[in-house]
Amino acid sequence: PDALSAMKPVDIFGLWANSSLMLEQNAVVLGNEAYQHYSRACAVNSVQPMSSNQFGTLLTRRAEASGGLIIKTKSNGKMAYRGWALSNGEAPAKPVALASAA
């Protein structure tokens, strides 16, 4: 089996977050945009994404653990995170670290 398929969803989230969320002081990432980005990355890597609720919980925990660098807020009534930018608007290619974990 593929190394990714043996991983827990929370670990896959961590890999996605480490490669896709970039600290950028004035940037804002909407929660639903982050989830779409994550879901596309899962599809590229043939992994089932976690639910949007579970994703939102983990994203909030990561923001809370940032020591104030990331602020959870609302933008036009939607959940948003100030201080993060997505690495790009497209699903990332299969990360090298994931391919070498096999």
C-alpha positions in Angstrom: 0.0 0.0 0.0 1.0 3.6 -0.6 2.6 5.4 2.4 -0.1 8.1 2.4 -2.9 5.6 2.6 -1.4 4.2 5.8 -1.3 7.7 7.4 -3.9 9.1 9.8 -6.0 12.1 8.5 -4.5 14.4 11.1 -1.0 13.6 9.8 -2.0 14.2 6.2 -3.5 17.5 7.3 -0.1 18.4 8.9 1.8 17.6 5.7 -0.7 19.8 3.8 -0.5 22.6 6.3 3.3 22.6 6.4 3.6 22.7 2.6 0.6 25.0 1.8 0.1 27.6 4.6 2.6 30.3 4.5 3.0 33.1 7.2 2.2 36.4 5.6 1.3 39.2 8.0 -1.4 41.0 6.0 -2.8 38.0 4.1 -6.2 36.4 4.8 -7.2 32.8 4.0 -10.9 31.9 4.1 -11.6 28.6 5.8 -13.5 27.3 2.8 -10.7 28.3 0.4 -8.2 26.4 2.6 -10.5 23.3 2.6 -10.8 23.4 -1.2 -7.0 23.6 -1.5 -6.6 20.8 0.9 -9.2 18.6 -0.8 -7.5 19.2 -4.2 -4.2 18.1 -2.7 -5.8 15.0 -1.3 -7.3 14.2 -4.7 -3.8 14.6 -6.4 -2.4 12.2 -3.8 -5.3 9.7 -4.0 -6.2 10.3 -0.3 -9.7 10.7 1.1 -10.0 14.2 2.7 -11.3 14.6 6.2 -14.6 16.3 6.7 -14.8 20.1 6.5 -15.7 20.3 10.2 -12.7 18.3 11.3 -10.5 20.3 9.0 -11.8 23.6 10.5 -11.1 22.3 14.0 -7.5 21.4 13.1 -7.0 24.7 11.3 -8.3 26.6 14.3 -6.0 24.7 16.7 -3.0 25.5 14.4 -4.0 29.2 14.5 -4.3 29.1 18.3 -0.9 27.5 18.6 0.8 30.2 16.5 1.3 32.5 19.5 -0.8 35.3 18.0 0.7 35.2 14.5 -2.5 33.8 13.1 -5.8 35.4 14.1 -9.1 33.6 13.5 -11.7 36.2 12.3 -14.7 36.5 9.9 -14.6 38.1 6.5 -18.0 38.8 4.9 -19.6 36.4 7.4 -17.2 33.6 6.5 -14.5 32.1 8.8 -11.1 33.5 7.9 -7.5 33.4 9.2 -5.4 36.5 9.1 -1.7 35.9 8.8 -1.7 32.9 6.4 -1.5 32.8 2.7 -1.9 29.6 0.6 1.2 28.6 -1.2 -0.6 28.8 -4.6 -4.1 28.6 -5.9 -3.7 25.2 -7.4 -3.3 21.7 -5.9 0.3 21.2 -5.1 2.2 18.4 -6.9 2.8 15.3 -4.9 5.2 16.5 -2.2 8.7 14.9 -2.4 8.5 14.2 1.4 5.4 12.1 0.8 6.8 10.2 -2.1 10.0 9.4 -0.2 8.0 8.1 2.8 7.2 4.9 1.0 
